Amino acid sequence: MNIKKYIAELKRRHVFKAGIAYLVVAWLIAQIASIVLPTFEAPPFVMKTLLFILIIGFPINLVFAWIYDVTPEGIKKTKSLENKNKNSDLKSGRLNKVIIASLSLAVIILLFNQFGNNSSGNVTDTDSHEISTKFIGVLPFSNTKPDLETDYFGFAIADQIIGDLVYLKNIIVRPSSSIRKYEKEIVDSKTAGDELNVDYILTGNFLMEGNIIRMNVELVEVSTNEIKWRDRIEVDFESAFELQDIIAKHVVKGMNTQFSEKEISRIGKDLSSNPLAYEYYLRGVSYPHTNEGDEMAIEMFNKSIELDSIYAPAYDNLGTRIHNLAQYGLLDPEETKKAETAYIKALSINEELLSALGHLAKIYTETARTEKAVELTKQMLEINPNNADAHFALGYIYRYAGMNTYAIQEMEKAIAIDPMNPGFQSIGITYMWAGEYEKAFEVLKNYAPSARTYFGIQGLALFRQGKKEQAIKYFDRVIELEPEGLSALMVAATKAYIEDEIEEGIAIASKFEQYDVEDAEAWYLNAGNYGLLGDRDGCIRCLQRAVDGGFFNYPLIQTDFFLDSVRDEPEFLKTLESAKQKHNAFKKMFF
């Protein structure tokens, strides 16, 4: 075969030029579509269909180029070289098929890469993990001989086993918040499994005698009520915290699900070597999420760290309580930096601690470090695509960036995995920013009432529906529960507007500014109050702080009636344009 002759023939027929031109145009179309389609919130199948058409069109384009020429007189069939004999035509045809097939493969690979990066309209793609996913609930272990000094251990060990299983991609484990209600209840596995909507239940009991802990543990398949695995485990008290590792690995075998060595290696990373340190940790976790509860929890976590300075979850929870108290308790902004330091310390001990990654992503979101926040959520989703904290953190980022539909999708995924997590209540704000006020009100009925988000969001949702008198009742509840907190400050200004106490409302909004809160969304809320109250300078000043600080929800700012009093102001239009640019830059980078 004369390769040079066949290449010359391909050149003569302009096949190479046609192929390269097609690749360039197809790549440009795919790039433009990846930016434009998410803007109009087109469903993922639109991008998939477009890429499929581009792939199919490539070999058709090559065949067309081989057979036809585009001339000034129109499209004409390409003439063969006069000195070609039948044998060379046959060989040439075979070679051309090979070349066309190779080039087709190249474009398929190119566009598949483009599809993999952009077709979902999202920075995550977890659909492939959902087929084989199994759900499990780990019930608190009952104490065979109830004793106030040792009862805590039953929930503690369940909590730690859950912490191990959260790293496994093909298992979704219900969180500690979902199973706490069973701590002092006697419930059969089938009933608990149906209530938790899981495939498996891990349950058992323990007995502490002297320095020995004896445990009976069993894994039950809920649909059949069949015991898949049962064992009796005995360790001395000093080795008690190795139990979680032992039991978690038994669960992996009992569920007959495939896991990688890397996933298995993550089990047992977060073990406390000090039983008393762990007891302090558990007590800290149990305190409510209020200003007073946060103060008590911080004390417990600090005691835990004094006894065990390399226990990552203690630093993570310490950071969360400091952050909450700084934000809702209106403390010095430096406290938020302390929370960030605690998260970073936790990750220096265990760089894959999912909850710490999620909490740090939240702080980055609130303080204009959006790209860093996205990177952390990507890291979380690589560890476990079915992690609730990862999806909620991503939804939180999307909310600040103005991708309201995607924010709701990610937060709803998180809640489907972890229905009782109190930290997920702020999905109510996400619904509110998307204009779904009834959902914002109703979703919070699934959570324990609180001053921080529950009553405040419900009150604002009612007010935005025009139900002013009902809203005031919810605002009063917030003010009653935490009169000196951030939520009370916010709703008090809105309440003053409803009651036509304009000067009082402006004074309350001004008081907020004195605390120099770190969270950009809080500044947006205060801008809205100023807007309602007719203080144009205050509204624009706080709005600029919000956008500069990382809250650039352009679709919301563009339509929110709280800001109607300043819409014609040049400074407002300038800030709106800044939000638009940040919003579009985010879409271009991540969608």
C-alpha positions as CSV (number, residue, x, y, z in Angstrom):
1,M,0.0,0.0,0.0
2,N,1.3,3.4,-1.0
3,I,0.5,5.5,2.2
4,K,1.7,8.7,0.6
5,K,-0.6,8.3,-2.3
6,Y,-3.6,7.7,-0.1
7,I,-2.8,10.7,2.1
8,A,-2.4,12.8,-1.0
9,E,-5.8,11.7,-2.1
10,L,-7.4,12.6,1.2
11,K,-5.7,16.0,0.9
12,R,-6.9,16.4,-2.7
13,R,-10.5,15.7,-1.6
14,H,-10.1,18.1,1.4
15,V,-11.1,15.5,4.0
16,F,-8.5,16.7,6.5
17,K,-9.7,20.3,6.2
18,A,-13.3,19.3,6.6
19,G,-12.5,17.2,9.6
20,I,-10.5,19.9,11.4
21,A,-13.1,22.5,10.6
22,Y,-15.9,20.3,12.0
23,L,-13.9,19.7,15.2
24,V,-13.4,23.4,15.7
25,V,-17.0,24.3,15.1
26,A,-18.3,21.4,17.2
27,W,-16.1,22.4,20.1
28,L,-17.2,26.0,19.9
29,I,-20.9,24.9,19.8
30,A,-20.4,22.7,22.9
31,Q,-18.6,25.5,24.7
32,I,-21.3,28.0,24.0
33,A,-24.1,25.6,24.9
34,S,-22.4,24.8,28.2
35,I,-22.7,28.5,29.1
36,V,-26.0,29.4,27.5
37,L,-28.2,26.3,28.5
38,P,-27.7,26.7,32.3
39,T,-28.6,30.3,32.0
40,F,-32.1,29.3,30.8
41,E,-32.0,26.4,33.2
42,A,-32.4,23.8,30.4
43,P,-32.7,20.2,31.6
44,P,-29.5,18.1,31.3
45,F,-30.9,16.0,28.4
46,V,-30.7,19.0,26.0
47,M,-26.9,19.1,26.3
48,K,-26.7,15.4,26.0
49,T,-28.8,15.4,22.8
50,L,-26.7,18.2,21.3
51,L,-23.4,16.4,22.0
52,F,-24.9,13.1,20.6
53,I,-25.8,15.0,17.3
54,L,-22.3,16.5,17.1
55,I,-20.7,13.1,17.5
56,I,-23.0,11.4,14.9
57,G,-22.4,14.3,12.5
58,F,-18.6,13.9,12.4
59,P,-18.3,10.7,10.3
60,I,-21.2,12.0,8.0
61,N,-19.2,15.2,7.5
62,L,-16.0,13.1,6.5
63,V,-18.0,10.9,4.1
64,F,-19.5,14.0,2.5
65,A,-16.1,15.6,2.1
66,W,-14.7,12.5,0.4
67,I,-17.6,12.2,-2.1
68,Y,-18.3,15.9,-2.9
69,D,-16.5,19.1,-3.5
70,V,-17.9,22.6,-2.9
71,T,-17.2,24.6,-6.1
72,P,-18.2,28.1,-7.4
73,E,-20.7,26.2,-9.6
74,G,-22.2,24.4,-6.6
75,I,-21.7,21.0,-4.9
76,K,-20.3,18.4,-7.3
77,K,-19.1,14.9,-7.0
78,T,-15.3,14.6,-6.6
79,K,-13.6,13.1,-9.7
80,S,-11.2,10.2,-9.1
81,L,-7.6,10.4,-10.4
82,E,-7.3,9.0,-13.9
83,N,-4.4,6.7,-13.1
84,K,-6.2,4.8,-10.4
85,N,-6.9,1.2,-11.1
86,K,-9.6,-0.9,-9.5
87,N,-7.2,-2.6,-7.1
88,S,-5.9,0.7,-5.8
89,D,-9.5,2.0,-5.4
90,L,-10.3,-1.0,-3.2
91,K,-7.2,-0.4,-1.0
92,S,-7.9,3.3,-0.9
93,G,-11.4,2.6,0.3
94,R,-10.2,0.4,3.1
95,L,-7.6,2.9,4.2
96,N,-10.2,5.7,4.1
97,K,-12.5,3.7,6.3
98,V,-9.7,3.3,8.9
99,I,-8.9,7.0,8.8
100,I,-12.5,8.0,9.1
101,A,-13.1,5.6,12.0
102,S,-10.0,6.9,13.8
103,L,-11.0,10.5,13.3
104,S,-14.5,9.7,14.5
105,L,-13.1,8.1,17.6
106,A,-11.0,11.2,18.3
107,V,-14.0,13.5,18.1
108,I,-16.1,11.2,20.3
109,I,-13.3,11.3,23.0
110,L,-13.1,15.1,22.6
111,L,-16.8,15.7,23.0
112,F,-17.2,13.0,25.7
113,N,-14.7,15.0,27.8
114,Q,-16.8,18.1,27.1
115,F,-19.9,16.2,28.1
116,G,-18.4,14.9,31.3
117,N,-17.4,18.4,32.4
118,N,-20.5,20.4,31.4
119,S,-23.5,18.4,30.5
120,S,-25.0,18.2,34.0
121,G,-25.3,21.9,34.4
122,N,-23.7,21.3,37.8
123,V,-20.3,20.7,39.4
124,T,-21.5,17.3,40.7
125,D,-22.6,14.2,39.0
126,T,-23.9,11.6,41.4
127,D,-26.5,9.8,39.3
128,S,-24.1,6.9,38.6
129,H,-23.9,6.2,42.3
130,E,-27.6,6.0,43.0
131,I,-28.3,2.6,41.4
132,S,-26.4,0.4,44.0
133,T,-26.8,2.7,47.0
134,K,-28.1,1.0,50.2
135,F,-29.5,2.8,53.2
136,I,-28.7,1.9,56.8
137,G,-29.8,3.1,60.3
138,V,-27.6,2.6,63.3
139,L,-29.8,2.5,66.5
140,P,-28.4,3.6,69.9
141,F,-27.3,0.5,71.7
142,S,-29.3,-0.3,74.9
143,N,-27.7,-0.7,78.2
144,T,-28.4,-4.2,79.7
145,K,-28.1,-2.8,83.2
146,P,-29.2,0.9,82.9
147,D,-26.9,3.3,84.8
148,L,-26.7,7.1,84.5
149,E,-22.9,6.8,84.5
150,T,-22.7,4.5,81.5
151,D,-26.0,5.0,79.6
152,Y,-24.3,7.6,77.4
153,F,-22.1,4.9,75.8
154,G,-25.0,3.4,73.8
155,F,-25.5,6.6,71.8
156,A,-21.8,7.4,71.7
157,I,-20.8,4.1,70.0
158,A,-23.7,4.4,67.5
159,D,-22.6,8.0,66.7
160,Q,-19.0,6.8,66.1
161,I,-20.1,3.9,63.8
162,I,-22.1,6.4,61.8
163,G,-19.0,8.6,61.5
164,D,-17.1,5.6,60.0
165,L,-19.8,4.6,57.6
166,V,-20.3,8.1,56.2
167,Y,-17.1,7.6,54.1
168,L,-18.6,4.7,52.1
169,K,-19.9,5.7,48.7
170,N,-22.5,2.9,48.3
171,I,-24.0,3.3,51.7
172,I,-26.1,6.2,52.9
173,V,-26.2,6.1,56.7
174,R,-28.8,8.0,58.6
175,P,-27.1,10.6,60.8
176,S,-27.1,10.8,64.6
177,S,-29.8,13.4,64.6
178,S,-32.2,11.0,63.0
179,I,-31.6,8.1,65.5
180,R,-31.4,10.1,68.7
181,K,-35.1,9.7,69.4
182,Y,-34.6,5.9,69.8
183,E,-32.0,6.4,72.6
184,K,-34.4,5.6,75.4
185,E,-37.0,3.7,73.4
186,I,-37.5,0.0,72.9
187,V,-38.2,-0.5,69.3
188,D,-38.0,-3.5,67.0
189,S,-35.7,-3.3,63.9
190,K,-38.5,-3.6,61.4
191,T,-40.5,-0.7,62.8
192,A,-37.3,1.5,63.1
193,G,-36.3,0.5,59.6
194,D,-39.6,1.5,58.1
195,E,-39.6,4.8,60.0
196,L,-36.1,5.7,58.9
197,N,-36.8,4.4,55.4
198,V,-33.6,2.2,55.2
199,D,-32.6,-1.2,53.9
200,Y,-30.7,-2.3,57.0
201,I,-30.8,-1.7,60.7
202,L,-27.8,-2.1,63.0
203,T,-28.8,-2.7,66.6
204,G,-27.7,-4.3,69.8
205,N,-27.0,-3.9,73.5
206,F,-24.0,-3.5,75.8
207,L,-23.0,-4.4,79.3
208,M,-20.2,-2.8,81.3
209,E,-18.8,-4.9,84.1
210,G,-15.6,-3.7,85.8
211,N,-13.2,-3.0,83.1
212,I,-14.9,-5.1,80.4
213,I,-17.5,-4.1,77.8
214,R,-19.6,-6.8,76.2
215,M,-21.7,-6.1,73.2
216,N,-24.2,-8.1,71.2
217,V,-24.6,-6.6,67.7
218,E,-26.8,-7.6,64.8
219,L,-27.4,-6.4,61.3
220,V,-31.0,-6.8,60.1
221,E,-32.4,-6.5,56.5
222,V,-35.6,-4.6,56.9
223,S,-37.6,-5.9,54.0
224,T,-37.2,-9.5,55.1
225,N,-36.6,-9.0,58.8
226,E,-33.7,-11.4,58.3
227,I,-30.5,-11.1,60.5
228,K,-27.6,-10.8,58.0
229,W,-24.9,-10.8,60.7
230,R,-24.7,-11.2,64.4
231,D,-21.8,-11.2,66.7
232,R,-20.7,-10.9,70.4
233,I,-17.8,-8.6,70.9
234,E,-15.8,-8.1,74.1
235,V,-13.1,-5.6,74.8
236,D,-11.6,-3.9,77.9
237,F,-12.7,-0.3,78.6
238,E,-9.4,1.2,77.5
239,S,-10.0,-0.3,74.1
240,A,-13.6,0.7,73.9
241,F,-13.2,3.2,71.1
242,E,-11.9,0.5,68.8
243,L,-15.3,-1.0,68.8
244,Q,-16.6,1.4,66.1
245,D,-13.9,0.2,63.8
246,I,-14.6,-3.5,64.5
247,I,-18.4,-3.1,64.1
248,A,-18.2,-0.9,61.0
249,K,-16.0,-3.4,59.2
250,H,-18.5,-6.2,60.1
251,V,-21.3,-4.1,58.7
252,V,-19.4,-3.7,55.4
253,K,-19.2,-7.5,55.1
254,G,-22.7,-8.1,56.2
255,M,-24.3,-5.8,53.6
256,N,-22.5,-7.6,50.8
257,T,-21.7,-4.3,49.0
258,Q,-18.5,-3.6,47.1
259,F,-16.1,-1.0,48.5
260,S,-12.6,0.1,47.5
261,E,-9.6,-0.3,49.7
262,K,-9.4,3.5,50.0
263,E,-12.9,3.7,51.4
264,I,-12.2,0.9,53.9
265,S,-9.0,2.6,55.0
266,R,-10.9,5.7,56.0
267,I,-12.8,3.8,58.6
268,G,-11.5,4.3,62.1
269,K,-9.6,7.5,61.4
270,D,-11.5,9.6,63.9
271,L,-10.9,7.6,67.1
272,S,-10.4,9.3,70.5
273,S,-7.8,7.6,72.7
274,N,-9.3,9.0,75.9
275,P,-12.8,7.8,77.1
276,L,-13.3,11.0,79.2
277,A,-12.4,13.2,76.3
278,Y,-15.0,11.4,74.2
279,E,-17.6,11.8,77.0
280,Y,-17.0,15.6,77.0
281,Y,-17.3,15.6,73.2
282,L,-20.6,13.7,73.3
283,R,-22.0,16.1,76.0
284,G,-21.0,19.1,73.8
285,V,-22.9,17.6,70.8
286,S,-26.0,17.1,72.9
287,Y,-26.5,20.8,73.8
288,P,-29.1,22.8,71.8
289,H,-28.2,25.2,69.0
290,T,-28.9,28.4,71.0
291,N,-26.6,31.1,72.3
292,E,-26.6,29.5,75.7
293,G,-26.3,26.0,74.3
294,D,-23.3,27.1,72.2
295,E,-21.5,28.5,75.2
296,M,-21.9,25.3,77.1
297,A,-20.9,23.2,74.1
298,I,-17.8,25.3,73.6
299,E,-16.8,24.6,77.2
300,M,-17.2,20.8,76.7
301,F,-15.3,20.7,73.4
302,N,-12.4,22.6,75.0
303,K,-12.3,20.1,77.8
304,S,-12.3,17.3,75.3
305,I,-9.4,18.9,73.4
306,E,-7.4,19.4,76.6
307,L,-7.5,15.6,77.2
308,D,-7.1,14.6,73.5
309,S,-5.5,17.2,71.4
310,I,-5.6,15.1,68.2
311,Y,-9.3,14.3,68.1
312,A,-10.4,16.0,64.9
313,P,-14.2,15.9,65.5
314,A,-13.8,17.9,68.7
315,Y,-12.1,20.8,66.8
316,D,-14.8,20.6,64.0
317,N,-17.7,20.9,66.5
318,L,-15.8,23.6,68.4
319,G,-15.5,25.6,65.2
320,T,-19.2,25.2,64.5
321,R,-20.4,26.4,67.9
322,I,-17.9,29.3,67.8
323,H,-19.1,30.3,64.3
324,N,-22.8,30.1,65.3
325,L,-22.3,32.1,68.5
326,A,-20.2,34.7,66.7
327,Q,-22.9,35.1,64.0
328,Y,-26.1,34.8,65.9
329,G,-24.8,36.0,69.3
330,L,-23.3,39.1,67.5
331,L,-19.8,38.6,68.9
332,D,-16.6,40.2,67.6
333,P,-15.9,39.2,64.0
334,E,-12.5,37.8,65.2
335,E,-14.5,34.9,66.7
336,T,-15.3,33.7,63.1
337,K,-11.6,33.6,62.4
338,K,-11.3,31.4,65.5
339,A,-13.9,29.1,64.1
340,E,-12.0,28.9,60.8
341,T,-8.8,28.1,62.7
342,A,-10.6,25.2,64.5
343,Y,-11.8,23.7,61.2
344,I,-8.3,24.0,59.7
345,K,-6.9,22.3,62.8
346,A,-9.4,19.5,62.4
347,L,-8.4,19.0,58.8
348,S,-4.7,19.0,59.7
349,I,-5.5,15.9,61.8
350,N,-7.8,14.3,59.2
351,E,-7.8,16.0,55.8
352,E,-10.9,14.0,54.8
353,L,-13.2,14.9,57.7
354,L,-16.3,15.6,55.7
355,S,-18.1,17.7,58.2
356,A,-15.1,20.0,58.7
357,L,-14.8,20.4,55.0
358,G,-18.4,21.4,54.7
359,H,-18.3,23.9,57.6
360,L,-15.2,25.5,56.2
361,A,-16.8,25.8,52.8
362,K,-19.7,27.6,54.5
363,I,-17.4,30.2,56.0
364,Y,-15.6,30.7,52.7
365,T,-19.0,31.2,51.0
366,E,-20.0,33.9,53.6
367,T,-16.7,35.7,53.2
368,A,-16.2,36.1,49.4
369,R,-14.0,33.0,48.9
370,T,-16.5,31.3,46.6
371,E,-13.9,29.4,44.5
372,K,-12.3,27.9,47.5
373,A,-15.7,26.9,48.8
374,V,-16.5,25.1,45.6
375,E,-13.1,23.3,45.7
376,L,-13.9,22.0,49.2
377,T,-17.3,20.6,48.1
378,K,-15.6,18.9,45.1
379,Q,-13.2,17.3,47.5
380,M,-16.1,16.1,49.7
381,L,-18.0,14.7,46.7
382,E,-14.9,12.8,45.6
383,I,-14.7,11.2,49.0
384,N,-18.4,10.3,49.0
385,P,-20.9,11.5,46.3
386,N,-23.8,10.7,48.7
387,N,-22.7,12.8,51.6
388,A,-25.4,15.1,52.8
389,D,-23.1,17.8,54.1
390,A,-21.4,18.1,50.7
391,H,-24.7,18.6,48.9
392,F,-26.0,21.1,51.4
393,A,-22.7,23.1,51.3
394,L,-22.9,23.2,47.5
395,G,-26.5,24.4,47.7
396,Y,-25.4,27.1,50.1
397,I,-22.7,28.3,47.6
398,Y,-25.3,28.3,44.8
399,R,-27.7,30.4,46.9
400,Y,-25.1,33.1,47.5
401,A,-24.2,33.0,43.8
402,G,-27.8,33.3,42.6
403,M,-28.2,29.8,41.2
404,N,-31.4,29.4,43.0
405,T,-32.8,26.4,41.2
406,Y,-29.6,24.4,41.6
407,A,-29.4,25.5,45.2
408,I,-32.8,24.0,45.9
409,Q,-31.8,20.8,44.1
410,E,-28.6,20.3,46.1
411,M,-30.3,21.1,49.4
412,E,-33.2,18.8,48.7
413,K,-30.7,16.0,48.0
414,A,-29.0,16.7,51.4
415,I,-32.3,16.5,53.2
416,A,-33.3,13.3,51.4
417,I,-30.1,11.8,52.8
418,D,-30.2,13.5,56.3
419,P,-33.8,14.5,57.0
420,M,-33.4,15.6,60.6
421,N,-30.2,17.6,60.4
422,P,-31.0,21.0,62.2
423,G,-28.2,22.7,60.2
424,F,-30.3,22.2,57.0
425,Q,-33.2,24.4,58.2
426,S,-31.8,27.3,56.1
427,I,-33.3,25.6,53.0
428,G,-36.2,27.8,54.0
429,I,-34.2,30.9,53.0
430,T,-33.3,29.2,49.7
431,Y,-37.0,28.6,48.9
432,M,-37.7,32.2,50.0
433,W,-35.1,33.7,47.6
434,A,-36.6,31.6,44.8
435,G,-40.0,33.1,45.5
436,E,-41.5,29.8,46.9
437,Y,-42.8,31.4,50.1
438,E,-45.2,28.6,51.1
439,K,-42.5,26.0,50.8
440,A,-40.2,28.2,52.9
441,F,-42.9,28.2,55.6
442,E,-43.9,24.5,55.4
443,V,-40.4,22.9,55.2
444,L,-39.5,24.2,58.7
445,K,-42.4,22.2,60.3
446,N,-40.1,19.2,60.0
447,Y,-37.6,20.6,62.5
448,A,-37.5,21.5,66.1
449,P,-38.6,25.2,66.6
450,S,-35.7,27.6,67.1
451,A,-35.1,31.4,67.2
452,R,-32.3,31.4,64.7
453,T,-33.9,30.2,61.6
454,Y,-37.3,28.5,62.2
455,F,-39.5,31.4,63.4
456,G,-37.6,34.1,61.6
457,I,-37.8,32.4,58.2
458,Q,-41.5,31.5,58.7
459,G,-42.3,35.1,59.7
460,L,-40.5,36.5,56.7
461,A,-42.2,34.0,54.4
462,L,-45.6,35.1,55.8
463,F,-44.7,38.8,55.4
464,R,-43.6,38.3,51.8
465,Q,-47.0,36.7,51.1
466,G,-48.7,39.8,52.6
467,K,-49.7,38.1,55.8
468,K,-48.4,40.9,58.1
469,E,-50.3,40.1,61.3
470,Q,-49.4,36.5,61.2
471,A,-45.8,37.4,60.5
472,I,-45.6,39.6,63.7
473,K,-46.5,36.6,65.8
474,Y,-43.5,34.7,64.5
475,F,-41.3,37.7,64.9
476,D,-42.3,38.1,68.5
477,R,-41.4,34.5,69.2
478,V,-37.9,35.1,67.9
479,I,-37.5,38.2,70.0
480,E,-38.8,36.4,73.1
481,L,-36.4,33.5,72.7
482,E,-33.1,35.3,71.9
483,P,-33.7,39.1,72.4
484,E,-30.1,40.0,71.9
485,G,-29.4,37.8,68.9
486,L,-28.9,38.4,65.2
487,S,-32.3,36.9,64.2
488,A,-34.1,39.1,66.7
489,L,-32.4,42.2,65.4
490,M,-33.4,41.4,61.8
491,V,-37.0,40.6,62.4
492,A,-37.4,43.5,64.9
493,A,-36.6,46.0,62.0
494,T,-39.1,44.3,59.7
495,K,-41.7,44.3,62.5
496,A,-41.1,48.1,63.0
497,Y,-41.9,48.6,59.3
498,I,-45.2,46.7,59.6
499,E,-46.2,48.7,62.6
500,D,-45.2,52.0,60.9
501,E,-42.5,52.7,63.5
502,I,-40.1,53.9,60.8
503,E,-37.5,55.7,63.0
504,E,-37.3,52.8,65.5
505,G,-36.8,50.4,62.6
506,I,-34.0,52.5,61.1
507,A,-32.3,52.6,64.5
508,I,-32.5,48.8,64.8
509,A,-31.0,48.4,61.3
510,S,-28.2,50.9,62.2
511,K,-27.5,48.9,65.3
512,F,-26.8,45.8,63.1
513,E,-24.1,47.7,61.3
514,Q,-22.2,48.3,64.5
515,Y,-21.6,44.6,65.0
516,D,-19.7,44.2,61.7
517,V,-21.1,40.7,61.0
518,E,-19.0,38.6,58.7
519,D,-21.8,36.9,56.8
520,A,-22.6,38.6,53.5
521,E,-26.2,37.3,53.4
522,A,-26.9,39.0,56.8
523,W,-25.9,42.3,55.2
524,Y,-28.3,41.7,52.3
525,L,-31.1,41.1,54.8
526,N,-30.3,44.4,56.6
527,A,-30.2,46.1,53.2
528,G,-33.8,44.9,52.6
529,N,-34.9,46.3,56.0
530,Y,-33.4,49.7,55.2
531,G,-35.1,49.5,51.8
532,L,-38.5,48.8,53.3
533,L,-38.0,51.6,55.9
534,G,-37.1,54.1,53.1
535,D,-33.5,54.7,54.2
536,R,-31.9,54.8,50.7
537,D,-28.3,55.4,51.8
538,G,-28.5,52.6,54.4
539,C,-30.0,50.2,51.9
540,I,-27.3,50.9,49.2
541,R,-24.5,50.8,51.7
542,C,-25.5,47.4,53.1
543,L,-26.2,46.0,49.7
544,Q,-22.7,47.0,48.5
545,R,-21.3,45.3,51.6
546,A,-23.3,42.1,50.8
547,V,-22.2,41.9,47.1
548,D,-18.6,42.7,47.9
549,G,-18.7,40.2,50.8
550,G,-19.8,37.3,48.6
551,F,-23.6,37.4,48.3
552,F,-24.2,38.1,44.6
553,N,-27.6,36.6,44.1
554,Y,-28.3,38.7,41.0
555,P,-31.8,37.2,40.2
556,L,-33.0,38.0,43.7
557,I,-31.5,41.5,43.8
558,Q,-33.0,42.3,40.5
559,T,-36.6,41.5,41.6
560,D,-36.8,41.7,45.4
561,F,-39.5,44.2,46.4
562,F,-37.7,45.0,49.6
563,L,-35.3,47.1,47.4
564,D,-37.9,48.9,45.3
565,S,-37.2,52.2,47.0
566,V,-33.7,52.5,45.6
567,R,-34.1,50.9,42.1
568,D,-33.6,54.2,40.3
569,E,-30.5,55.2,42.3
570,P,-27.3,55.3,40.3
571,E,-25.4,53.6,43.1
572,F,-27.9,50.8,43.3
573,L,-27.6,50.2,39.5
574,K,-23.8,50.1,39.9
575,T,-24.1,47.5,42.7
576,L,-26.6,45.5,40.7
577,E,-24.2,45.4,37.7
578,S,-21.4,44.2,40.0
579,A,-23.7,41.4,41.3
580,K,-24.5,40.5,37.7
581,Q,-20.9,40.3,36.7
582,K,-20.0,38.1,39.7
583,H,-23.1,35.9,39.0
584,N,-22.2,35.4,35.3
585,A,-18.6,34.8,36.1
586,F,-19.6,32.1,38.5
587,K,-21.9,30.4,35.9
588,K,-19.1,30.5,33.3
589,M,-16.6,29.0,35.7
590,F,-18.7,26.2,37.2
591,F,-21.6,25.5,34.7
